[in-house]
Amino acid sequence: MRRAGTNLPKVGRYNQAVVLDQIQLADGISRVEIAQLTGLTPQTVSGIVRRLLDEGIVREDGASRISSGGKPRTLLRLNADAGNAVGLHFDPVELTCTVVDLLGRPLVVKRQPTPLGAEPSQVVKTMAELIADVLAEAGVPRGKVLGLGLATPGPIDQERGMVVAPPQLAHWTRVPVQRMLSDATDLPVTLDNDATAAAVGERWSGAGKGVANFAYLFFGTGVGGGLVLNHQVYRGGSFNAGEFGHSSVLPDGPECYCGNRGCLERLVNPSAIVAEVHRRLAAGPGGGMLSQAFEQDPASVDHRAILLAAAAGDPVAAAVIDEAAEHVASLAVSIVNFIDVDLIVLGGHGIQHVESRFVDAVASALATRPLSRAIRVVQVEASPLGTDAAVVGGAALVLHATYSPQLSALLAD
């Protein structure tokens, strides 16, 4: 994918990020190819590569391929061991932490329950202890850590580093969690919405790698989303873009806490799925593995059990999941009509084991319903990062901010 750079001296840092981005995206690339893809002069590329090699961020692979003129070209690759980033996903139910290398590959992933009803200070203390455990288990010294990316439920005030009253978290009204966590860990903290963080993770090392325009739908305790447009993460005026879960897909549907009716999140989040399955099982025998379990102990038919049952073909579970997938498909069509993305990625633990049912429903809708379908059919993929999408995305926030070309950098000078 071509990414134009510029040879103006005042944007040298941006050009370095453009070059590094090409190296990160490719599985081995030569200096000549970088110049061709970016529009930078060969001299500019050579100078930038020399600095990256001196800093140890990039390595010469030793492998080479023959150019059209017969001269071997040395391939460049990102030096995965040159640094690390920590990711932390703050979900209302679970804390997940990882440390990754420069390629975004997790070295260790650890999970533990979020302290229910605890004050923010106690939750931050628990976060810091989890981070210390992960770094110790991975054997990564803090001196190699570029920073910590915190993926948290929205809404957030990114300018002030605050979590602003997430509806499923008590005691979290305008909490300066970015500063609190930085103080507790002695690490620089990057804060973002968990779904946007997951989209950044997809862009760095997942299905969105090298894709110019894509939308990511994140299914967790709630439903969120992230957007990458023209290779840039799009956050919107208040840094809270991508709240796809609060799009109305059923106008006469149930009321949502946001004030809307028939929101996608209200229809497909884990609580809604469990409630609908329980309603159908209570109404009469539906056959399948869940009916007997429900008769013996309704509490055993939780969200995980429903997902596993749907994957195994249980009729009640499959019917409810397929209806949820159709609601997601309707939203996907609207996203494509509104934004004209190239790809839609679905991920998060909320669709674990049933990713294929959601992908199939969305793919069918995208092949038949968007206005642009006669020009091209938008692709849909399940996230290869799976249930780790948000936590890897948290770490990728650090890598993206450090190494990816940001258009804002052109304005900062």
NUBAPA-555585 format. One record per residue (C-alpha): chain; residue number from 1; x negated, y negated, z negated; residue in one letter. Coordinates in Angstrom, 1 decimal. Example, Ala and Ser with C-alpha at 12.3 -4.5 7.8 and 13.67 -1.06 7.14 Angstrom:
BEGIN
[rec 'A' 1 [-12.3 4.5 -7.8] 'A'],
[rec 'A' 2 [-13.7 1.1 -7.1] 'S'],
END
This chain:
BEGIN
[rec 'A' 1 [0.0 0.0 0.0] 'M'],
[rec 'A' 2 [-1.5 -3.3 1.1] 'R'],
[rec 'A' 3 [-2.0 -5.9 -1.7] 'R'],
[rec 'A' 4 [-3.4 -9.2 -0.4] 'A'],
[rec 'A' 5 [-6.1 -10.9 -2.3] 'G'],
[rec 'A' 6 [-7.8 -14.3 -1.8] 'T'],
[rec 'A' 7 [-11.4 -15.4 -1.5] 'N'],
[rec 'A' 8 [-11.0 -18.6 -3.4] 'L'],
[rec 'A' 9 [-13.6 -18.7 -6.2] 'P'],
[rec 'A' 10 [-11.1 -19.9 -8.8] 'K'],
[rec 'A' 11 [-9.2 -16.7 -8.7] 'V'],
[rec 'A' 12 [-12.1 -14.3 -9.2] 'G'],
[rec 'A' 13 [-10.4 -12.6 -12.1] 'R'],
[rec 'A' 14 [-7.3 -12.0 -10.1] 'Y'],
[rec 'A' 15 [-9.4 -10.6 -7.2] 'N'],
[rec 'A' 16 [-11.2 -8.3 -9.6] 'Q'],
[rec 'A' 17 [-7.8 -7.0 -10.8] 'A'],
[rec 'A' 18 [-6.7 -6.4 -7.2] 'V'],
[rec 'A' 19 [-9.8 -4.4 -6.5] 'V'],
[rec 'A' 20 [-9.5 -2.4 -9.7] 'L'],
[rec 'A' 21 [-5.8 -1.8 -8.9] 'D'],
[rec 'A' 22 [-6.7 -0.2 -5.6] 'Q'],
[rec 'A' 23 [-9.3 2.0 -7.3] 'I'],
[rec 'A' 24 [-6.8 3.1 -9.9] 'Q'],
[rec 'A' 25 [-4.2 3.9 -7.4] 'L'],
[rec 'A' 26 [-6.4 5.9 -5.1] 'A'],
[rec 'A' 27 [-7.9 9.3 -5.7] 'D'],
[rec 'A' 28 [-11.3 8.0 -4.5] 'G'],
[rec 'A' 29 [-11.7 5.0 -2.3] 'I'],
[rec 'A' 30 [-14.6 3.3 -0.6] 'S'],
[rec 'A' 31 [-15.6 -0.3 -0.6] 'R'],
[rec 'A' 32 [-14.8 -0.6 3.1] 'V'],
[rec 'A' 33 [-11.3 0.7 2.5] 'E'],
[rec 'A' 34 [-10.7 -1.7 -0.4] 'I'],
[rec 'A' 35 [-11.6 -4.6 1.8] 'A'],
[rec 'A' 36 [-9.2 -3.4 4.5] 'Q'],
[rec 'A' 37 [-6.4 -2.9 2.1] 'L'],
[rec 'A' 38 [-6.8 -6.2 0.2] 'T'],
[rec 'A' 39 [-7.9 -8.6 2.9] 'G'],
[rec 'A' 40 [-11.0 -9.5 0.8] 'L'],
[rec 'A' 41 [-14.3 -9.9 2.5] 'T'],
[rec 'A' 42 [-16.7 -6.9 2.2] 'P'],
[rec 'A' 43 [-19.1 -9.2 0.4] 'Q'],
[rec 'A' 44 [-16.5 -10.1 -2.2] 'T'],
[rec 'A' 45 [-15.5 -6.5 -2.7] 'V'],
[rec 'A' 46 [-19.2 -5.5 -3.1] 'S'],
[rec 'A' 47 [-19.8 -8.1 -5.7] 'G'],
[rec 'A' 48 [-16.7 -7.2 -7.7] 'I'],
[rec 'A' 49 [-17.5 -3.5 -7.5] 'V'],
[rec 'A' 50 [-21.0 -4.1 -8.7] 'R'],
[rec 'A' 51 [-19.7 -5.9 -11.8] 'R'],
[rec 'A' 52 [-17.2 -3.1 -12.5] 'L'],
[rec 'A' 53 [-20.0 -0.5 -12.2] 'L'],
[rec 'A' 54 [-22.2 -2.5 -14.6] 'D'],
[rec 'A' 55 [-19.4 -2.7 -17.1] 'E'],
[rec 'A' 56 [-18.8 1.1 -16.8] 'G'],
[rec 'A' 57 [-15.1 0.7 -15.9] 'I'],
[rec 'A' 58 [-15.7 2.2 -12.4] 'V'],
[rec 'A' 59 [-17.9 5.0 -11.4] 'R'],
[rec 'A' 60 [-19.4 6.2 -8.1] 'E'],
[rec 'A' 61 [-18.1 9.7 -7.6] 'D'],
[rec 'A' 62 [-21.1 11.0 -5.7] 'G'],
[rec 'A' 63 [-18.7 12.5 -3.2] 'A'],
[rec 'A' 64 [-18.6 10.8 0.2] 'S'],
[rec 'A' 65 [-16.9 11.0 3.5] 'R'],
[rec 'A' 66 [-18.2 10.0 6.9] 'I'],
[rec 'A' 67 [-17.0 6.7 8.3] 'S'],
[rec 'A' 68 [-16.1 6.3 12.0] 'S'],
[rec 'A' 69 [-19.6 5.1 12.6] 'G'],
[rec 'A' 70 [-21.1 8.2 11.1] 'G'],
[rec 'A' 71 [-22.4 6.5 7.9] 'K'],
[rec 'A' 72 [-21.4 8.2 4.6] 'P'],
[rec 'A' 73 [-19.2 6.1 2.3] 'R'],
[rec 'A' 74 [-19.5 6.5 -1.5] 'T'],
[rec 'A' 75 [-16.2 6.9 -3.2] 'L'],
[rec 'A' 76 [-15.2 4.9 -6.3] 'L'],
[rec 'A' 77 [-13.0 6.1 -9.1] 'R'],
[rec 'A' 78 [-11.8 4.7 -12.4] 'L'],
[rec 'A' 79 [-14.0 5.8 -15.3] 'N'],
[rec 'A' 80 [-11.3 7.4 -17.5] 'A'],
[rec 'A' 81 [-13.5 7.5 -20.5] 'D'],
[rec 'A' 82 [-14.5 3.8 -20.5] 'A'],
[rec 'A' 83 [-11.7 2.9 -23.0] 'G'],
[rec 'A' 84 [-8.5 3.9 -24.6] 'N'],
[rec 'A' 85 [-5.1 2.4 -25.4] 'A'],
[rec 'A' 86 [-2.6 3.3 -28.1] 'V'],
[rec 'A' 87 [1.1 3.5 -27.4] 'G'],
[rec 'A' 88 [3.9 3.5 -30.0] 'L'],
[rec 'A' 89 [7.5 4.0 -29.3] 'H'],
[rec 'A' 90 [9.8 2.7 -32.0] 'F'],
[rec 'A' 91 [13.2 4.5 -31.5] 'D'],
[rec 'A' 92 [15.9 4.2 -34.1] 'P'],
[rec 'A' 93 [15.6 7.9 -34.7] 'V'],
[rec 'A' 94 [12.0 8.7 -34.1] 'E'],
[rec 'A' 95 [8.5 7.2 -34.0] 'L'],
[rec 'A' 96 [6.2 8.5 -31.3] 'T'],
[rec 'A' 97 [2.5 7.6 -30.9] 'C'],
[rec 'A' 98 [-0.2 8.5 -28.4] 'T'],
[rec 'A' 99 [-3.7 7.5 -27.4] 'V'],
[rec 'A' 100 [-4.5 7.6 -23.6] 'V'],
[rec 'A' 101 [-7.5 7.2 -21.4] 'D'],
[rec 'A' 102 [-7.8 4.6 -18.7] 'L'],
[rec 'A' 103 [-5.9 6.8 -16.3] 'L'],
[rec 'A' 104 [-3.0 6.8 -18.7] 'G'],
[rec 'A' 105 [-3.4 10.5 -19.7] 'R'],
[rec 'A' 106 [-2.3 11.2 -23.3] 'P'],
[rec 'A' 107 [-5.0 12.7 -25.5] 'L'],
[rec 'A' 108 [-2.8 13.3 -28.5] 'V'],
[rec 'A' 109 [1.0 12.7 -29.0] 'V'],
[rec 'A' 110 [2.5 12.8 -32.5] 'K'],
[rec 'A' 111 [6.1 12.3 -33.6] 'R'],
[rec 'A' 112 [7.9 11.7 -36.9] 'Q'],
[rec 'A' 113 [11.3 10.5 -38.0] 'P'],
[rec 'A' 114 [11.9 6.8 -38.3] 'T'],
[rec 'A' 115 [12.5 6.0 -42.0] 'P'],
[rec 'A' 116 [16.3 5.6 -42.0] 'L'],
[rec 'A' 117 [17.5 2.3 -43.5] 'G'],
[rec 'A' 118 [14.0 1.3 -44.6] 'A'],
[rec 'A' 119 [12.9 -2.3 -44.7] 'E'],
[rec 'A' 120 [10.7 -3.4 -41.7] 'P'],
[rec 'A' 121 [7.6 -3.7 -43.9] 'S'],
[rec 'A' 122 [8.0 0.0 -44.9] 'Q'],
[rec 'A' 123 [8.6 1.0 -41.3] 'V'],
[rec 'A' 124 [5.5 -0.9 -40.1] 'V'],
[rec 'A' 125 [3.4 0.8 -42.9] 'K'],
[rec 'A' 126 [4.6 4.2 -41.5] 'T'],
[rec 'A' 127 [3.7 3.1 -38.0] 'M'],
[rec 'A' 128 [0.2 2.1 -39.0] 'A'],
[rec 'A' 129 [-0.3 5.5 -40.8] 'E'],
[rec 'A' 130 [0.9 7.4 -37.7] 'L'],
[rec 'A' 131 [-1.5 5.4 -35.5] 'I'],
[rec 'A' 132 [-4.4 6.1 -37.8] 'A'],
[rec 'A' 133 [-3.5 9.9 -37.7] 'D'],
[rec 'A' 134 [-3.4 9.9 -33.9] 'V'],
[rec 'A' 135 [-6.8 8.1 -33.5] 'L'],
[rec 'A' 136 [-8.4 10.5 -36.0] 'A'],
[rec 'A' 137 [-7.0 13.6 -34.3] 'E'],
[rec 'A' 138 [-8.1 12.3 -30.9] 'A'],
[rec 'A' 139 [-11.5 11.4 -32.2] 'G'],
[rec 'A' 140 [-11.2 7.9 -30.7] 'V'],
[rec 'A' 141 [-13.1 5.2 -32.6] 'P'],
[rec 'A' 142 [-11.2 1.9 -32.9] 'R'],
[rec 'A' 143 [-14.0 0.1 -31.1] 'G'],
[rec 'A' 144 [-13.0 1.9 -27.9] 'K'],
[rec 'A' 145 [-9.3 0.9 -28.3] 'V'],
[rec 'A' 146 [-8.4 -1.9 -25.9] 'L'],
[rec 'A' 147 [-5.1 -2.5 -27.8] 'G'],
[rec 'A' 148 [-1.8 -1.2 -29.0] 'L'],
[rec 'A' 149 [1.4 -1.3 -27.0] 'G'],
[rec 'A' 150 [4.6 -1.3 -28.9] 'L'],
[rec 'A' 151 [7.7 -0.2 -27.1] 'A'],
[rec 'A' 152 [10.8 -1.2 -29.1] 'T'],
[rec 'A' 153 [14.6 -1.4 -28.6] 'P'],
[rec 'A' 154 [15.8 -4.7 -27.3] 'G'],
[rec 'A' 155 [16.6 -7.5 -27.4] 'P'],
[rec 'A' 156 [13.2 -9.0 -28.1] 'I'],
[rec 'A' 157 [11.8 -12.4 -28.3] 'D'],
[rec 'A' 158 [8.5 -11.7 -26.5] 'Q'],
[rec 'A' 159 [7.1 -15.3 -26.9] 'E'],
[rec 'A' 160 [7.3 -15.0 -30.7] 'R'],
[rec 'A' 161 [6.7 -11.2 -30.9] 'G'],
[rec 'A' 162 [10.0 -10.5 -32.6] 'M'],
[rec 'A' 163 [12.6 -7.8 -32.5] 'V'],
[rec 'A' 164 [16.0 -9.6 -32.5] 'V'],
[rec 'A' 165 [18.8 -7.6 -34.1] 'A'],
[rec 'A' 166 [18.8 -4.3 -32.2] 'P'],
[rec 'A' 167 [22.4 -3.0 -32.6] 'P'],
[rec 'A' 168 [21.2 0.4 -33.9] 'Q'],
[rec 'A' 169 [18.7 -0.9 -36.4] 'L'],
[rec 'A' 170 [19.6 -2.3 -39.8] 'A'],
[rec 'A' 171 [17.5 -5.0 -41.4] 'H'],
[rec 'A' 172 [15.8 -5.9 -38.0] 'W'],
[rec 'A' 173 [17.1 -9.5 -37.5] 'T'],
[rec 'A' 174 [14.3 -11.6 -35.9] 'R'],
[rec 'A' 175 [11.5 -9.5 -37.4] 'V'],
[rec 'A' 176 [7.9 -10.6 -36.3] 'P'],
[rec 'A' 177 [6.9 -7.0 -35.7] 'V'],
[rec 'A' 178 [4.0 -7.8 -33.3] 'Q'],
[rec 'A' 179 [2.2 -9.8 -36.0] 'R'],
[rec 'A' 180 [3.1 -7.4 -38.8] 'M'],
[rec 'A' 181 [1.8 -4.4 -36.8] 'L'],
[rec 'A' 182 [-1.4 -6.2 -35.7] 'S'],
[rec 'A' 183 [-2.1 -7.1 -39.4] 'D'],
[rec 'A' 184 [-1.5 -3.5 -40.5] 'A'],
[rec 'A' 185 [-3.7 -1.9 -37.8] 'T'],
[rec 'A' 186 [-6.3 -4.7 -37.0] 'D'],
[rec 'A' 187 [-5.5 -4.1 -33.3] 'L'],
[rec 'A' 188 [-4.2 -6.6 -30.7] 'P'],
[rec 'A' 189 [-0.5 -5.7 -30.1] 'V'],
[rec 'A' 190 [1.4 -6.0 -26.9] 'T'],
[rec 'A' 191 [5.2 -5.9 -27.4] 'L'],
[rec 'A' 192 [7.9 -5.0 -24.9] 'D'],
[rec 'A' 193 [11.3 -3.5 -24.5] 'N'],
[rec 'A' 194 [11.0 0.3 -24.5] 'D'],
[rec 'A' 195 [12.6 0.8 -21.1] 'A'],
[rec 'A' 196 [10.4 -1.9 -19.5] 'T'],
[rec 'A' 197 [7.4 -0.2 -21.2] 'A'],
[rec 'A' 198 [8.5 3.1 -19.7] 'A'],
[rec 'A' 199 [8.7 1.4 -16.2] 'A'],
[rec 'A' 200 [5.1 0.2 -16.7] 'V'],
[rec 'A' 201 [4.1 3.7 -17.6] 'G'],
[rec 'A' 202 [5.7 5.0 -14.4] 'E'],
[rec 'A' 203 [3.9 2.3 -12.4] 'R'],
[rec 'A' 204 [0.5 3.2 -14.0] 'W'],
[rec 'A' 205 [0.6 7.0 -13.9] 'S'],
[rec 'A' 206 [4.0 8.2 -13.0] 'G'],
[rec 'A' 207 [6.5 8.3 -10.2] 'A'],
[rec 'A' 208 [6.2 4.6 -9.5] 'G'],
[rec 'A' 209 [2.5 4.6 -8.9] 'K'],
[rec 'A' 210 [1.8 2.6 -5.8] 'G'],
[rec 'A' 211 [5.6 1.9 -5.2] 'V'],
[rec 'A' 212 [6.2 -1.8 -4.5] 'A'],
[rec 'A' 213 [9.8 -2.0 -5.7] 'N'],
[rec 'A' 214 [11.5 0.5 -8.1] 'F'],
[rec 'A' 215 [14.0 0.6 -11.0] 'A'],
[rec 'A' 216 [13.6 2.8 -14.0] 'Y'],
[rec 'A' 217 [16.5 4.1 -16.1] 'L'],
[rec 'A' 218 [15.6 5.1 -19.6] 'F'],
[rec 'A' 219 [17.8 7.5 -21.6] 'F'],
[rec 'A' 220 [17.1 7.6 -25.3] 'G'],
[rec 'A' 221 [19.3 6.7 -28.3] 'T'],
[rec 'A' 222 [20.7 4.1 -25.9] 'G'],
[rec 'A' 223 [20.3 3.4 -22.2] 'V'],
[rec 'A' 224 [17.9 0.8 -20.9] 'G'],
[rec 'A' 225 [16.0 0.0 -17.8] 'G'],
[rec 'A' 226 [13.0 -1.6 -16.2] 'G'],
[rec 'A' 227 [12.2 -3.2 -12.9] 'L'],
[rec 'A' 228 [9.0 -3.5 -10.8] 'V'],
[rec 'A' 229 [9.4 -5.8 -7.9] 'L'],
[rec 'A' 230 [6.7 -6.5 -5.4] 'N'],
[rec 'A' 231 [4.3 -4.6 -7.6] 'H'],
[rec 'A' 232 [5.0 -7.0 -10.5] 'Q'],
[rec 'A' 233 [6.9 -6.1 -13.7] 'V'],
[rec 'A' 234 [10.1 -8.2 -13.7] 'Y'],
[rec 'A' 235 [11.2 -9.3 -17.1] 'R'],
[rec 'A' 236 [13.6 -12.1 -16.4] 'G'],
[rec 'A' 237 [14.0 -15.5 -18.0] 'G'],
[rec 'A' 238 [14.3 -14.3 -21.6] 'S'],
[rec 'A' 239 [12.1 -11.2 -21.0] 'F'],
[rec 'A' 240 [15.1 -8.9 -21.4] 'N'],
[rec 'A' 241 [15.9 -7.9 -17.8] 'A'],
[rec 'A' 242 [17.0 -4.4 -17.0] 'G'],
[rec 'A' 243 [19.7 -3.9 -19.6] 'E'],
[rec 'A' 244 [21.4 -1.4 -17.2] 'F'],
[rec 'A' 245 [23.1 0.3 -20.1] 'G'],
[rec 'A' 246 [25.4 -2.6 -20.5] 'H'],
[rec 'A' 247 [26.8 -2.6 -17.0] 'S'],
[rec 'A' 248 [30.5 -1.8 -16.9] 'S'],
[rec 'A' 249 [31.1 1.4 -14.9] 'V'],
[rec 'A' 250 [34.6 2.0 -16.2] 'L'],
[rec 'A' 251 [36.6 -1.2 -16.4] 'P'],
[rec 'A' 252 [39.3 0.3 -18.7] 'D'],
[rec 'A' 253 [36.7 2.3 -20.7] 'G'],
[rec 'A' 254 [36.0 2.1 -24.4] 'P'],
[rec 'A' 255 [34.8 -1.1 -26.1] 'E'],
[rec 'A' 256 [31.1 -1.5 -26.5] 'C'],
[rec 'A' 257 [29.3 -3.3 -29.3] 'Y'],
[rec 'A' 258 [27.9 -5.8 -26.8] 'C'],
[rec 'A' 259 [31.5 -7.1 -26.2] 'G'],
[rec 'A' 260 [32.0 -5.5 -22.8] 'N'],
[rec 'A' 261 [34.2 -2.5 -22.0] 'R'],
[rec 'A' 262 [33.2 0.7 -20.3] 'G'],
[rec 'A' 263 [29.5 0.1 -20.5] 'C'],
[rec 'A' 264 [27.3 2.9 -19.2] 'L'],
[rec 'A' 265 [25.6 3.3 -22.5] 'E'],
[rec 'A' 266 [28.9 3.6 -24.3] 'R'],
[rec 'A' 267 [29.8 6.5 -22.0] 'L'],
[rec 'A' 268 [26.6 8.5 -21.7] 'V'],
[rec 'A' 269 [24.5 8.0 -24.8] 'N'],
[rec 'A' 270 [24.0 11.0 -27.1] 'P'],
[rec 'A' 271 [26.8 10.1 -29.5] 'S'],
[rec 'A' 272 [29.3 9.7 -26.6] 'A'],
[rec 'A' 273 [28.2 13.0 -25.1] 'I'],
[rec 'A' 274 [28.6 14.8 -28.4] 'V'],
[rec 'A' 275 [32.0 13.2 -29.1] 'A'],
[rec 'A' 276 [33.4 14.2 -25.7] 'E'],
[rec 'A' 277 [32.2 17.8 -25.9] 'V'],
[rec 'A' 278 [33.6 18.1 -29.4] 'H'],
[rec 'A' 279 [37.0 16.7 -28.2] 'R'],
[rec 'A' 280 [37.2 19.2 -25.4] 'R'],
[rec 'A' 281 [36.1 22.2 -27.5] 'L'],
[rec 'A' 282 [38.7 21.2 -30.2] 'A'],
[rec 'A' 283 [41.4 21.0 -27.6] 'A'],
[rec 'A' 284 [41.1 24.6 -26.7] 'G'],
[rec 'A' 285 [38.8 27.5 -25.8] 'P'],
[rec 'A' 286 [36.6 26.6 -22.9] 'G'],
[rec 'A' 287 [34.6 29.7 -22.8] 'G'],
[rec 'A' 288 [30.8 29.7 -22.7] 'G'],
[rec 'A' 289 [28.2 29.6 -25.4] 'M'],
[rec 'A' 290 [29.4 26.4 -27.1] 'L'],
[rec 'A' 291 [32.9 27.5 -27.9] 'S'],
[rec 'A' 292 [31.8 30.2 -30.4] 'Q'],
[rec 'A' 293 [29.2 27.9 -31.9] 'A'],
[rec 'A' 294 [31.8 25.2 -32.4] 'F'],
[rec 'A' 295 [34.2 27.5 -34.1] 'E'],
[rec 'A' 296 [31.5 28.6 -36.5] 'Q'],
[rec 'A' 297 [30.0 25.2 -37.2] 'D'],
[rec 'A' 298 [30.9 22.1 -35.2] 'P'],
[rec 'A' 299 [27.8 20.3 -36.5] 'A'],
[rec 'A' 300 [25.6 22.8 -34.7] 'S'],
[rec 'A' 301 [26.9 21.5 -31.4] 'V'],
[rec 'A' 302 [24.6 18.5 -31.3] 'D'],
[rec 'A' 303 [23.1 16.6 -28.4] 'H'],
[rec 'A' 304 [20.2 18.9 -27.9] 'R'],
[rec 'A' 305 [22.4 22.0 -28.0] 'A'],
[rec 'A' 306 [24.7 20.5 -25.4] 'I'],
[rec 'A' 307 [21.8 19.6 -23.1] 'L'],
[rec 'A' 308 [20.4 23.2 -23.4] 'L'],
[rec 'A' 309 [23.9 24.6 -22.8] 'A'],
[rec 'A' 310 [24.5 22.5 -19.8] 'A'],
[rec 'A' 311 [21.2 23.6 -18.3] 'A'],
[rec 'A' 312 [22.3 27.2 -18.9] 'A'],
[rec 'A' 313 [25.6 26.6 -17.1] 'G'],
[rec 'A' 314 [28.0 26.3 -20.1] 'D'],
[rec 'A' 315 [31.2 25.1 -18.4] 'P'],
[rec 'A' 316 [32.2 22.5 -21.0] 'V'],
[rec 'A' 317 [28.7 21.1 -21.5] 'A'],
[rec 'A' 318 [28.0 21.1 -17.8] 'A'],
[rec 'A' 319 [31.3 19.3 -17.0] 'A'],
[rec 'A' 320 [30.6 16.5 -19.5] 'V'],
[rec 'A' 321 [27.0 16.1 -18.4] 'I'],
[rec 'A' 322 [28.1 16.0 -14.7] 'D'],
[rec 'A' 323 [30.6 13.2 -15.5] 'E'],
[rec 'A' 324 [27.9 11.2 -17.3] 'A'],
[rec 'A' 325 [25.7 11.7 -14.2] 'A'],
[rec 'A' 326 [28.4 10.4 -11.9] 'E'],
[rec 'A' 327 [28.6 7.2 -14.1] 'H'],
[rec 'A' 328 [24.8 6.8 -13.7] 'V'],
[rec 'A' 329 [25.1 7.4 -10.0] 'A'],
[rec 'A' 330 [27.6 4.5 -9.7] 'S'],
[rec 'A' 331 [25.2 2.2 -11.5] 'L'],
[rec 'A' 332 [22.4 3.3 -9.2] 'A'],
[rec 'A' 333 [24.4 2.4 -6.2] 'V'],
[rec 'A' 334 [24.9 -1.1 -7.6] 'S'],
[rec 'A' 335 [21.2 -1.5 -8.4] 'I'],
[rec 'A' 336 [20.3 -0.6 -4.8] 'V'],
[rec 'A' 337 [23.0 -3.0 -3.4] 'N'],
[rec 'A' 338 [21.8 -5.8 -5.7] 'F'],
[rec 'A' 339 [18.0 -5.4 -5.6] 'I'],
[rec 'A' 340 [17.2 -3.2 -2.7] 'D'],
[rec 'A' 341 [14.6 -1.1 -4.5] 'V'],
[rec 'A' 342 [12.6 1.7 -2.8] 'D'],
[rec 'A' 343 [12.9 4.2 -5.6] 'L'],
[rec 'A' 344 [15.0 4.9 -8.7] 'I'],
[rec 'A' 345 [13.3 6.9 -11.5] 'V'],
[rec 'A' 346 [15.3 8.6 -14.3] 'L'],
[rec 'A' 347 [13.6 9.5 -17.6] 'G'],
[rec 'A' 348 [13.7 9.7 -21.4] 'G'],
[rec 'A' 349 [14.6 12.4 -23.9] 'H'],
[rec 'A' 350 [18.3 11.7 -23.5] 'G'],
[rec 'A' 351 [18.4 13.7 -20.3] 'I'],
[rec 'A' 352 [15.9 16.4 -21.2] 'Q'],
[rec 'A' 353 [16.7 19.8 -19.7] 'H'],
[rec 'A' 354 [19.3 18.3 -17.4] 'V'],
[rec 'A' 355 [17.2 16.0 -15.3] 'E'],
[rec 'A' 356 [18.1 17.8 -12.1] 'S'],
[rec 'A' 357 [21.8 17.3 -12.6] 'R'],
[rec 'A' 358 [21.3 13.6 -12.9] 'F'],
[rec 'A' 359 [18.9 13.4 -10.0] 'V'],
[rec 'A' 360 [21.3 15.4 -7.8] 'D'],
[rec 'A' 361 [24.2 13.2 -8.6] 'A'],
[rec 'A' 362 [22.3 10.0 -8.1] 'V'],
[rec 'A' 363 [20.7 11.2 -4.9] 'A'],
[rec 'A' 364 [24.0 12.2 -3.4] 'S'],
[rec 'A' 365 [25.4 8.8 -4.2] 'A'],
[rec 'A' 366 [22.4 6.9 -2.8] 'L'],
[rec 'A' 367 [22.7 8.9 0.5] 'A'],
[rec 'A' 368 [26.4 8.0 1.0] 'T'],
[rec 'A' 369 [27.3 4.8 -0.7] 'R'],
[rec 'A' 370 [24.8 1.9 -0.6] 'P'],
[rec 'A' 371 [25.3 -0.7 2.2] 'L'],
[rec 'A' 372 [21.8 -0.1 3.4] 'S'],
[rec 'A' 373 [22.1 3.6 3.7] 'R'],
[rec 'A' 374 [22.0 3.5 7.6] 'A'],
[rec 'A' 375 [18.6 1.8 7.4] 'I'],
[rec 'A' 376 [17.0 4.0 4.8] 'R'],
[rec 'A' 377 [17.9 6.2 1.9] 'V'],
[rec 'A' 378 [16.5 5.2 -1.4] 'V'],
[rec 'A' 379 [14.6 8.0 -3.2] 'Q'],
[rec 'A' 380 [15.4 9.2 -6.7] 'V'],
[rec 'A' 381 [13.0 11.1 -9.0] 'E'],
[rec 'A' 382 [12.9 12.4 -12.5] 'A'],
[rec 'A' 383 [10.1 10.9 -14.5] 'S'],
[rec 'A' 384 [7.0 13.2 -14.5] 'P'],
[rec 'A' 385 [6.3 11.6 -17.9] 'L'],
[rec 'A' 386 [9.5 13.2 -19.3] 'G'],
[rec 'A' 387 [10.2 12.6 -22.9] 'T'],
[rec 'A' 388 [6.8 10.8 -23.3] 'D'],
[rec 'A' 389 [7.8 8.0 -20.9] 'A'],
[rec 'A' 390 [8.3 5.3 -23.4] 'A'],
[rec 'A' 391 [5.3 6.0 -25.6] 'V'],
[rec 'A' 392 [2.9 6.4 -22.6] 'V'],
[rec 'A' 393 [4.5 3.3 -21.3] 'G'],
[rec 'A' 394 [3.6 1.5 -24.5] 'G'],
[rec 'A' 395 [-0.1 2.4 -24.0] 'A'],
[rec 'A' 396 [0.3 1.5 -20.3] 'A'],
[rec 'A' 397 [1.4 -2.0 -21.4] 'L'],
[rec 'A' 398 [-2.2 -2.6 -22.6] 'V'],
[rec 'A' 399 [-3.8 -1.1 -19.5] 'L'],
[rec 'A' 400 [-1.4 -3.0 -17.2] 'H'],
[rec 'A' 401 [-2.1 -6.4 -18.9] 'A'],
[rec 'A' 402 [-5.8 -5.7 -19.0] 'T'],
[rec 'A' 403 [-6.5 -4.4 -15.5] 'Y'],
[rec 'A' 404 [-3.5 -4.9 -13.1] 'S'],
[rec 'A' 405 [-3.2 -8.0 -10.9] 'P'],
[rec 'A' 406 [-0.8 -10.5 -12.6] 'Q'],
[rec 'A' 407 [0.5 -13.3 -10.5] 'L'],
[rec 'A' 408 [0.6 -15.4 -13.6] 'S'],
[rec 'A' 409 [-3.2 -15.3 -13.6] 'A'],
[rec 'A' 410 [-3.2 -17.4 -10.5] 'L'],
[rec 'A' 411 [-1.2 -20.1 -12.3] 'L'],
[rec 'A' 412 [-3.2 -20.0 -15.5] 'A'],
[rec 'A' 413 [-6.3 -21.7 -13.9] 'D'],
END
